[in-house]
Amino acid sequence: MALKFHSIGQIEHERVPFIDAVTDADTFNGAFGDVEDGVFKVGVAKTKVIMQVECGDEEGLPKYPIAKGTHVRVLDLDKSKRNLIEIYDYPLPDTVDVGDKLESQADGSLKVSASPTAAVYLTVTKIIGNHDGVVAEITAKA
């Protein structure tokens, strides 16, 4: 599991801004990128993220693989500002602390950035468990 909504109310009371897309290359659940003409491609400082339901033998792996050409469900963070999401394993950096600002890098994973360049980035608000994951607020750049 890479990402999930922090509370069930986010699903019940809000219109979830998912985009249907197909991956342009092998990637992982939780990869950040962009969708153009229905194709998802990972990239730097992007505001869309694969939020796929995991199933099969690889369900629950720290990095859930997604093959090239797979239909994926993509969350548009720009349309979800001020909401909280939980992030586990991939795409998190190895070390992260409360207050860190996270944005995507070229491989679709996240990195800590003192000055994010993306219009929307993630601000870590809480560490889950023994650094198993984080709660992050979807933050608009000022």
C-alpha positions as CSV (number, residue, x, y, z in Angstrom):
1,M,0.0,0.0,0.0
2,A,1.5,3.3,-1.0
3,L,-1.2,5.9,-0.5
4,K,-4.6,6.1,1.1
5,F,-7.1,8.7,2.3
6,H,-6.6,9.7,5.9
7,S,-10.3,9.3,6.7
8,I,-13.3,7.6,5.2
9,G,-15.1,11.0,5.3
10,Q,-12.8,12.2,2.4
11,I,-14.4,9.5,0.2
12,E,-18.0,9.8,1.6
13,H,-18.4,13.6,1.5
14,E,-16.2,14.8,-1.3
15,R,-16.0,14.1,-5.0
16,V,-12.7,12.3,-5.5
17,P,-10.8,13.7,-8.4
18,F,-9.5,10.5,-10.0
19,I,-8.3,10.4,-13.6
20,D,-8.2,7.2,-15.7
21,A,-4.9,6.6,-17.4
22,V,-2.6,4.0,-18.8
23,T,1.1,3.8,-17.7
24,D,3.7,4.6,-20.3
25,A,6.4,2.4,-18.6
26,D,6.8,0.0,-15.8
27,T,6.2,1.9,-12.5
28,F,5.0,1.4,-8.9
29,N,1.8,2.2,-7.0
30,G,2.3,5.7,-5.4
31,A,4.4,7.0,-8.3
32,F,4.0,10.7,-8.9
33,G,3.7,12.1,-12.5
34,D,1.4,13.7,-14.9
35,V,-1.4,12.5,-17.3
36,E,-1.4,13.7,-20.9
37,D,-3.8,12.3,-23.5
38,G,-4.7,9.5,-21.1
39,V,-1.1,8.4,-20.5
40,F,0.6,8.5,-17.1
41,K,4.3,9.4,-17.0
42,V,6.4,9.9,-13.9
43,G,8.3,13.2,-13.5
44,V,9.8,16.0,-11.4
45,A,7.5,18.3,-9.4
46,K,4.3,16.6,-10.6
47,T,0.9,16.8,-8.8
48,K,-0.8,13.6,-9.9
49,V,-0.2,10.2,-8.2
50,I,-1.1,6.6,-8.9
51,M,-3.5,5.4,-6.2
52,Q,-4.3,1.9,-7.4
53,V,-6.2,-0.8,-5.5
54,E,-3.6,-3.6,-4.9
55,C,-4.5,-7.2,-5.5
56,G,-2.9,-10.6,-6.2
57,D,0.4,-12.1,-5.0
58,E,2.1,-8.8,-4.8
59,E,-0.6,-7.0,-2.7
60,G,1.0,-5.3,0.3
61,L,4.5,-5.2,-1.0
62,P,6.6,-2.1,0.0
63,K,6.8,-1.4,-3.8
64,Y,3.7,-2.7,-5.6
65,P,4.8,-3.0,-9.3
66,I,2.6,-1.8,-12.1
67,A,3.4,-3.0,-15.7
68,K,3.6,-0.7,-18.7
69,G,0.2,-0.4,-20.4
70,T,-1.8,-1.0,-17.2
71,H,-5.0,1.0,-16.6
72,V,-4.5,3.0,-13.4
73,R,-6.5,5.3,-11.1
74,V,-4.7,8.6,-10.7
75,L,-5.4,11.1,-7.9
76,D,-5.1,14.8,-8.9
77,L,-3.6,16.5,-5.8
78,D,-4.3,20.0,-7.2
79,K,-8.0,19.2,-6.8
80,S,-7.5,17.8,-3.3
81,K,-5.7,20.7,-1.5
82,R,-5.8,20.9,2.3
83,N,-6.8,17.2,2.5
84,L,-4.7,14.7,4.4
85,I,-3.3,11.5,2.9
86,E,-1.3,8.6,4.3
87,I,1.8,7.5,2.5
88,Y,3.6,4.2,3.2
89,D,6.9,2.7,2.0
90,Y,7.5,3.7,-1.7
91,P,7.4,6.6,-2.6
92,L,8.7,8.0,0.7
93,P,12.4,9.0,1.1
94,D,14.5,7.0,3.5
95,T,14.3,9.6,6.2
96,V,11.4,12.1,6.8
97,D,10.4,14.3,9.7
98,V,7.3,16.2,10.7
99,G,7.3,19.5,8.8
100,D,9.2,18.2,5.8
101,K,8.0,19.3,2.4
102,L,7.8,16.5,-0.2
103,E,7.7,16.7,-4.0
104,S,8.3,14.2,-6.7
105,Q,11.6,13.5,-8.4
106,A,12.4,12.0,-11.9
107,D,11.7,8.4,-10.9
108,G,8.2,9.3,-9.5
109,S,9.3,8.8,-5.8
110,L,9.3,11.7,-3.3
111,K,12.2,13.7,-2.0
112,V,12.4,16.3,0.8
113,S,12.6,19.8,-0.5
114,A,13.2,23.0,1.4
115,S,11.6,25.0,-1.4
116,P,9.3,22.9,-3.5
117,T,8.8,24.0,-7.1
118,A,5.5,22.2,-7.7
119,A,2.3,24.2,-7.5
120,V,1.1,21.6,-5.0
121,Y,3.4,19.6,-2.6
122,L,3.0,17.5,0.5
123,T,3.7,18.7,4.1
124,V,4.4,15.9,6.6
125,T,2.1,16.4,9.7
126,K,2.6,13.1,11.5
127,I,4.8,10.0,11.5
128,I,2.9,6.8,11.6
129,G,4.2,4.0,13.8
130,N,7.9,3.4,13.9
131,H,8.5,5.4,10.7
132,D,6.2,3.0,8.8
133,G,4.5,5.9,7.0
134,V,3.4,9.5,7.3
135,V,0.3,11.6,7.3
136,A,0.8,14.5,4.9
137,E,-1.3,17.6,4.0
138,I,-1.8,18.4,0.3
139,T,-0.4,22.0,0.3
140,A,-0.7,24.7,-2.3
141,K,2.4,26.7,-3.0
142,A,2.0,30.3,-1.7
